[in-house]
């Protein structure tokens, strides 16, 4: 079953608990009362599946609240969300329920971010992928608002990324004017060829789509992971060409 088929349902909410589970329950209405403990166990029977459902719900919620951070949700931001996450037509209504509940205001985003962070290692590439998706939506209207940056910085902090790592994220996902390959790889321009190659190989291992899926990223988000891999490869190629 597609991950989108699991995002609305009492069993999912019961299994996850916390603010994410509560939001699912609110979106599902009385469906929560109709689900049994047995069905909950059968729907989410392993940690990996739980992470994937939580990741997906978290993406919807944090995207909606992030889009509200500058005071208004634009059509461009909504279009960017649909572009990134490719919601199937038959799941649009379910996703819309969660989005509408979450976008009412920006309050409470930290609780959702904290619940997601607990499901992954601090600074996990999967969490970075989620942040990259939020950045894509933030700059969809052509302006990365100060309040959006503050919002993203706070989410990044909760996810275990320091300020240096956050600035690298901005470079990787095209949120800064400077297209610096060294920033994208997270190395200093003075790093040796061997150091650059070692970091590049490490990033390729960590951010390979298959690795991300194994670590809890739903298969539906692989396109974004491929874009990240392309940025890493391009940055390394630029450095190699510049150095001859």
Secondary structure, 3 states (H helix, E strand, C coil): CCHHHHCCCHHHHHHHCHHHHHHHHHHHCCHHHHCCHHHHHHHCCCHHHHHHHHHHHHHHHHHHHHHCCCCCCCHHHHHHHHHHHCCCHHHHHHHHHHHHHHCCCCCCHHHHHHHHHCCCCCCCHHHHHHHHHHHHHHCCCCCCCHHHHHHHHHHHHHHCCCHHHHHHHHHHCCCCCCCCHHHHHCCCCCCCHHHHHHHHHHHHHHCCHHHHHHCCCCHHHHHHHHHHHHHHHHHHHHHHHHHC
